[in-house]
Amino acid sequence: MKLTLRSYWAVKFLLYLAINFEEGIVPLKKASNVLGISEKYLEQLVIPLKKENLIRSSRGASGGYQLNRPPGKISVWEIVAPFETSDAFVEKNSEAKKEEEKDPEIRQVVEEMYYDLQEEMKKSLEKLDLNKLCEDYQNKKQDGFMYYI
């Protein structure tokens, strides 16, 4: 299963906004520094996120971005969906020539399995919200890092 890098960074960015939800507006430069990603790249991610009404912006010297809803009201699916095509979740060989197939039922069974996987992944991402990711983050912060030698 594969999600794009844009989805990955969008989830990280919105998780950062969720962690800082109580503080309000987060400057893009600050998010860029903390997340270790270029400000220009984040600017590209902001456009679809604003279009989906997941974040709002504030202009001026103290401008930046914040979530448009509480973290518990934003699913990971909502964040990922604007960056993915419907068939991007599960890769499959699109170059198979259907007219050369001797047993098309094999393709049909496998494609149905891929479709089912895609639907299960979507359902899982719909159930997972930013609040849960914030809880996981807080648990990791409390536990600290474990180093093994």
C-alpha positions in Angstrom: 0.0 0.0 0.0 1.3 3.4 -0.9 0.4 6.9 0.0 2.1 9.9 -1.5 4.8 12.0 0.2 2.5 14.9 0.0 -0.1 13.1 2.1 2.6 12.2 4.6 3.7 15.8 5.0 0.1 17.1 5.1 -0.6 14.7 8.0 2.5 15.8 9.8 1.7 19.5 9.3 -1.9 19.1 10.5 -0.7 17.0 13.5 1.6 19.9 14.4 -1.3 22.3 14.2 -3.4 20.0 16.3 -0.7 19.7 19.0 -0.6 23.5 19.1 -4.4 23.9 18.7 -4.8 25.8 22.0 -2.1 28.3 21.1 -4.0 29.2 17.9 -2.1 30.5 14.9 1.2 28.8 14.0 3.5 30.7 11.7 4.5 28.6 8.6 8.2 29.3 9.2 7.9 27.8 12.7 6.2 24.7 11.5 8.7 24.4 8.7 11.6 24.5 11.2 10.1 22.0 13.6 9.0 19.5 10.9 12.2 19.8 9.0 10.6 20.6 5.7 11.0 23.6 3.4 8.6 26.5 3.8 8.0 26.5 0.0 6.8 22.9 0.1 4.5 23.6 3.0 3.0 26.5 1.1 2.1 24.1 -1.7 0.4 21.7 0.8 -1.6 24.6 2.4 -3.6 25.3 -0.8 -5.6 22.0 -1.0 -5.9 21.9 2.8 -7.5 25.4 2.8 -9.7 24.4 -0.1 -11.0 21.4 1.9 -11.7 23.8 4.8 -9.3 21.9 7.1 -7.2 25.0 8.0 -7.5 28.7 7.9 -4.9 31.4 7.5 -4.2 34.7 9.2 -2.2 37.4 7.5 0.2 39.9 8.9 3.3 39.9 11.1 1.7 37.4 13.5 0.1 35.4 10.7 0.1 31.7 10.1 -2.3 28.8 10.0 -4.6 27.0 12.4 -7.1 24.1 12.2 -10.5 25.1 11.2 -12.1 22.5 13.5 -11.0 20.8 16.8 -8.6 18.0 16.2 -11.2 15.3 17.2 -13.3 16.5 14.3 -10.7 16.0 11.5 -10.1 12.5 10.3 -6.8 11.4 8.7 -8.8 10.5 5.6 -9.9 14.1 5.2 -6.2 15.2 5.2 -5.0 12.5 2.8 -7.9 12.5 0.3 -7.0 15.8 -1.4 -3.6 14.5 -2.3 -4.5 11.0 -3.5 -6.2 9.7 -6.6 -8.8 7.1 -6.0 -6.5 4.3 -7.1 -3.3 5.6 -5.5 -3.8 3.6 -2.3 -3.0 0.3 -3.8 -0.6 -0.1 -6.8 -1.5 -2.4 -9.5 -0.2 -3.2 -12.9 -2.2 -1.0 -15.3 -0.2 -2.2 -18.3 -1.8 -5.6 -18.4 -3.4 -6.1 -21.7 -6.9 -7.4 -21.1 -7.3 -8.6 -24.7 -4.3 -11.0 -24.3 -5.7 -12.5 -21.1 -6.6 -16.2 -21.3 -8.4 -16.2 -17.9 -9.9 -12.8 -17.2 -11.5 -14.1 -14.0 -8.1 -14.1 -12.3 -7.7 -10.4 -13.0 -11.3 -9.7 -11.8 -10.7 -11.6 -8.5 -7.4 -9.7 -7.9 -8.9 -6.3 -8.8 -11.8 -6.9 -6.5 -9.3 -7.8 -3.7 -7.4 -4.6 -4.4 -10.7 -2.6 -4.3 -11.6 -4.2 -1.0 -8.1 -3.3 0.4 -8.6 0.2 -0.7 -12.0 0.5 0.9 -10.6 -1.0 4.2 -7.8 1.5 4.2 -10.2 4.4 3.6 -12.4 3.2 6.5 -9.4 2.9 8.8 -8.3 6.5 7.9 -11.8 7.8 8.4 -11.9 6.3 12.0 -8.5 7.8 12.9 -8.6 11.5 13.8 -6.1 14.1 14.8 -7.1 13.8 18.4 -5.9 10.2 18.5 -2.6 11.2 16.8 -2.2 13.9 19.5 -2.7 11.3 22.2 -0.1 9.1 20.6 2.2 12.0 20.4 1.8 12.9 24.1 2.4 9.2 25.0 5.6 9.2 23.0 6.7 12.5 24.6 6.1 11.1 28.1 7.8 7.8 27.4 10.8 9.5 25.8 13.0 7.7 23.3 14.2 4.2 23.9 17.6 3.4 22.6 18.8 -0.2 22.1 22.4 -1.2 21.8 
